[in-house]
Amino acid sequence: MDLQEQLKNLFPDHKASESTKETSKKDSIWLQDDPIICKYEKRKGKPITILEGYNGATKDFKKLAKELKTKLSVGGSFKDDKIIIQGDYRDKIMALLKEKGFNVKRVGG
């Protein structure tokens, strides 16, 4: 007996709504036509990756920054409409963004 069957036995009157399941699975990040620019710099001798050029909502870009930092297990920040990731992760970031459906342009080497 799985969890759904147990819940039906405990709460026979409750109906599970399908809309809540669908919204939790989908990311609601706005995709754009212009490419996001992914560039590499060194600041104080340490490598960083910068993403810029997103013209959607700021909260979507912050959400994207948090997701990238979590998936790559690195530090970073969001400042001045730019995502700054510690380290040179251009290839991995570009692959993750292409999976999500973004156009990405590599700049700087």
C-alpha positions as a printed NumPy array, in Angstrom:
array([[  0.   ,   0.   ,   0.   ],
       [  1.584,   3.237,  -1.121],
       [  1.261,   6.663,   0.456],
       [ -1.547,   7.83 ,  -1.834],
       [ -3.721,   4.852,  -0.918],
       [ -3.065,   5.403,   2.787],
       [ -4.07 ,   9.054,   2.481],
       [ -7.265,   8.075,   0.65 ],
       [ -8.128,   5.681,   3.477],
       [ -7.484,   8.331,   6.131],
       [ -9.217,  11.195,   4.279],
       [-11.834,   9.747,   1.92 ],
       [-13.504,  13.137,   1.257],
       [-10.316,  14.925,   0.172],
       [ -9.682,  15.333,  -3.56 ],
       [ -6.089,  15.931,  -4.692],
       [ -5.891,  18.842,  -7.102],
       [ -3.816,  18.348, -10.237],
       [ -2.981,  22.044, -10.642],
       [ -0.782,  22.153,  -7.534],
       [  1.248,  19.209,  -8.771],
       [  1.876,  20.829, -12.148],
       [  2.954,  24.218, -10.787],
       [  5.48 ,  22.709,  -8.398],
       [  7.193,  20.777, -11.203],
       [  7.568,  23.643, -13.674],
       [ 10.031,  26.491, -13.329],
       [  8.408,  29.785, -14.16 ],
       [ 11.562,  31.513, -15.403],
       [ 10.933,  33.758, -18.38 ],
       [ 12.939,  32.793, -21.466],
       [ 14.229,  35.507, -23.756],
       [ 15.25 ,  35.782, -27.386],
       [ 18.546,  37.616, -26.851],
       [ 21.462,  35.473, -25.645],
       [ 22.772,  35.652, -22.091],
       [ 26.433,  36.667, -22.147],
       [ 28.756,  34.339, -20.223],
       [ 32.23 ,  35.775, -19.677],
       [ 35.341,  34.99 , -17.674],
       [ 37.414,  37.449, -15.658],
       [ 40.056,  37.455, -12.971],
       [ 39.586,  39.731,  -9.998],
       [ 42.394,  39.976,  -7.476],
       [ 43.981,  36.919,  -9.098],
       [ 40.916,  34.696,  -8.662],
       [ 38.782,  33.458, -11.566],
       [ 35.085,  34.372, -11.787],
       [ 32.322,  33.723, -14.3  ],
       [ 29.87 ,  36.543, -15.043],
       [ 26.419,  36.165, -16.589],
       [ 24.698,  39.276, -17.888],
       [ 22.177,  40.372, -20.473],
       [ 18.989,  38.948, -18.949],
       [ 16.069,  41.285, -19.583],
       [ 13.329,  39.523, -17.63 ],
       [ 12.205,  40.092, -14.055],
       [ 14.888,  40.544, -11.417],
       [ 13.38 ,  37.88 ,  -9.155],
       [ 13.627,  35.327, -11.999],
       [ 17.304,  36.159, -12.487],
       [ 17.917,  35.824,  -8.731],
       [ 16.134,  32.468,  -8.791],
       [ 18.344,  31.367, -11.683],
       [ 21.458,  32.518,  -9.787],
       [ 20.496,  30.495,  -6.73 ],
       [ 19.831,  27.41 ,  -8.825],
       [ 23.182,  27.68 , -10.617],
       [ 25.091,  28.133,  -7.357],
       [ 23.325,  25.129,  -5.856],
       [ 23.902,  22.832,  -8.835],
       [ 27.566,  23.785,  -9.152],
       [ 28.147,  23.834,  -5.364],
       [ 30.001,  27.139,  -5.543],
       [ 29.664,  30.605,  -4.108],
       [ 28.511,  33.642,  -5.959],
       [ 26.354,  36.735,  -5.852],
       [ 23.809,  38.798,  -7.749],
       [ 24.781,  42.454,  -8.233],
       [ 23.849,  45.128, -10.773],
       [ 21.782,  42.703, -12.912],
       [ 24.75 ,  40.318, -13.164],
       [ 25.296,  36.857, -11.725],
       [ 28.845,  36.427, -10.437],
       [ 29.968,  32.81 ,  -9.885],
       [ 33.27 ,  32.027,  -8.173],
       [ 35.519,  29.981, -10.456],
       [ 35.683,  29.209, -14.168],
       [ 32.474,  27.26 , -14.82 ],
       [ 31.575,  28.632, -18.259],
       [ 31.11 ,  25.258, -19.938],
       [ 28.958,  23.8  , -17.157],
       [ 26.859,  26.963, -16.837],
       [ 26.296,  27.141, -20.577],
       [ 25.201,  23.488, -20.644],
       [ 22.765,  24.04 , -17.743],
       [ 21.284,  27.154, -19.355],
       [ 20.893,  25.439, -22.733],
       [ 18.999,  22.59 , -21.018],
       [ 16.6  ,  25.196, -19.638],
       [ 16.095,  26.688, -23.111],
       [ 18.211,  29.857, -22.91 ],
       [ 20.441,  31.145, -25.7  ],
       [ 23.965,  31.615, -24.346],
       [ 26.903,  33.453, -25.898],
       [ 30.465,  32.83 , -24.719],
       [ 32.686,  35.896, -24.463],
       [ 36.357,  36.137, -23.56 ],
       [ 38.53 ,  33.228, -24.56 ]])
